[in-house]
Amino acid sequence: MCMPLPSPTPYHLGPEAGHAFWCAGALLTVKAAGAETGGRFWLLEVLAARGQITPLHTHQREDQAWYVLDGELRCRLGERTIRAPRATFVYLPRGVPHSLVVETPVARLLVLGSPAGAERFFWDAGEPARALTLPPPARPPDAARLRAAWAAYGVDVAESSETPWRDRWARSSTQPAAR
């Protein structure tokens, strides 16, 4: 027997409101988490710099949608690669491998996941943001910590995608990422 989801209470957040995290070189602001939506979905606002890479990965537990607010992304969606400029919407059902790369100086997007739960990944893998800005020049992310968090939330990361991702971090403090 399925238990009904709790009824969420209406709420709103103003500009720059929400729990903000620095994770893998980006600023992530949680606009809605499972606690606010009765477990139905989570919503993040993401700010990332040129060359920011999300490695090729597959979600096993939730669907995702992205909406590009500013900038442009190059996205791999299964076997296709697309450009996603401002005002582009992308829907990804669970089980579809995907990745993204920021192609402009900065990009800002909304990322929605359903059902809720995976937003807790950012608490586990990131750190509270000290300002609502991109993080300072980064040290490489702790790969073991990220792998453990991905596994805990049902995310499979393609091993082949980790090398360019790590290489990007190795260059980030000494030179701009290649376009």
C-alpha positions in Angstrom: 0.0 0.0 0.0 1.4 3.4 -1.0 1.5 6.1 1.7 0.2 9.5 0.5 2.7 12.3 0.3 2.3 15.0 3.0 0.5 18.1 1.8 3.0 20.9 1.4 2.3 24.4 2.6 2.5 27.3 0.1 5.6 29.4 0.6 7.8 31.7 -1.5 11.4 32.8 -1.6 12.6 36.2 -2.6 15.7 36.9 -4.8 18.9 35.5 -3.3 17.0 33.5 -0.7 17.5 29.7 -0.1 20.3 27.5 1.2 23.4 28.2 -0.8 26.2 25.7 -1.4 29.5 25.6 -3.3 29.8 22.3 -4.9 32.3 21.2 -7.6 33.1 24.8 -8.5 29.5 26.1 -8.8 27.1 28.1 -6.6 23.9 26.1 -5.9 20.9 27.7 -4.2 18.2 25.4 -3.0 14.9 27.1 -3.8 12.7 24.1 -2.8 13.6 20.9 -1.1 11.5 17.8 -0.3 10.6 19.3 3.1 8.8 22.2 1.4 7.2 20.2 -1.4 6.0 17.2 0.4 8.6 15.1 -1.3 7.3 15.9 -4.8 10.3 17.7 -6.2 13.4 19.8 -5.5 14.5 23.0 -7.3 18.0 24.5 -7.5 19.3 27.7 -9.0 22.8 27.1 -10.4 25.5 29.6 -11.2 28.6 28.2 -13.0 31.6 29.5 -14.9 32.9 28.8 -18.4 34.3 25.3 -18.6 32.3 24.0 -15.6 31.7 20.3 -16.3 29.1 18.0 -14.9 30.5 14.5 -15.7 28.4 12.0 -17.7 26.0 10.4 -15.3 22.7 8.7 -15.0 20.0 9.2 -12.3 18.3 6.0 -11.3 15.7 7.5 -8.9 14.5 10.8 -10.3 13.7 12.7 -13.5 15.3 16.1 -14.1 14.6 19.2 -16.0 16.8 22.2 -16.7 15.9 25.7 -17.7 18.7 28.0 -18.9 18.2 31.5 -17.4 21.4 33.1 -18.7 24.4 31.9 -20.7 24.8 28.7 -22.9 25.5 25.1 -22.2 26.6 22.2 -24.3 24.6 19.2 -23.1 24.9 15.5 -23.8 21.5 13.8 -23.6 21.8 10.1 -24.2 23.5 9.8 -27.6 22.7 13.4 -28.7 24.7 16.6 -28.0 22.8 19.9 -28.1 23.5 23.5 -27.5 21.3 25.0 -24.8 21.3 28.9 -25.0 19.2 31.2 -22.8 15.5 30.1 -22.5 16.2 26.5 -23.4 14.3 23.8 -21.5 15.6 20.2 -21.2 13.8 17.3 -19.8 15.7 14.1 -18.7 13.7 11.0 -17.6 15.6 8.8 -15.1 17.9 6.4 -16.7 19.2 8.7 -19.5 23.0 9.5 -19.3 23.7 13.2 -19.5 26.4 15.8 -18.9 26.8 19.5 -19.4 29.6 22.1 -20.0 29.2 25.8 -19.6 30.2 27.5 -22.9 29.8 31.2 -21.9 31.7 33.2 -19.2 28.9 32.3 -16.8 25.6 30.4 -17.0 22.6 30.4 -14.7 20.0 27.7 -14.8 17.2 26.2 -12.8 17.4 22.4 -12.2 14.4 20.5 -11.0 14.3 16.9 -9.8 11.3 14.7 -9.1 10.7 13.1 -6.7 12.7 14.9 -4.0 15.6 13.4 -2.2 18.6 13.9 -4.4 18.9 17.6 -3.4 20.6 16.2 -0.2 23.5 15.2 -2.4 24.7 18.9 -2.3 24.7 18.9 1.5 26.9 15.8 1.4 29.2 16.8 -1.5 29.4 20.6 -1.1 30.0 23.2 1.5 27.9 26.1 2.7 28.6 29.1 0.4 30.2 32.0 2.3 28.8 34.4 -0.3 26.3 34.3 -3.2 29.1 34.2 -5.7 31.0 31.6 -7.6 33.4 29.9 -5.2 37.0 31.1 -4.9 39.6 29.4 -7.1 39.0 25.8 -6.3 41.1 22.9 -5.2 40.0 19.7 -7.0 36.9 18.2 -5.6 37.4 15.2 -3.3 36.7 12.5 -5.8 36.1 9.8 -3.1 33.6 12.0 -1.3 31.7 12.8 -4.6 31.6 9.1 -5.6 30.2 8.1 -2.2 27.5 10.9 -2.5 26.6 9.9 -6.0 26.2 6.3 -5.0 24.1 7.2 -2.0 21.6 9.0 -4.2 21.4 6.5 -7.0 23.6 8.3 -9.5 25.9 6.3 -11.8 28.9 8.2 -13.1 30.7 7.0 -16.3 34.3 6.3 -15.4 35.5 7.7 -18.7 34.0 11.1 -17.9 36.0 11.6 -14.7 39.3 12.2 -16.4 38.4 15.4 -18.3 36.5 16.6 -15.2 39.6 16.2 -13.0 41.8 17.7 -15.7 39.5 20.8 -15.8 40.1 21.2 -12.0 43.8 20.8 -12.4 43.9 23.7 -14.8 41.4 25.9 -13.1 43.8 27.6 -10.8 46.5 28.2 -13.4 44.7 28.9 -16.7 41.2 29.4 -18.1 39.3 26.3 -19.2 39.5 25.6 -23.0 36.3 26.4 -24.8 
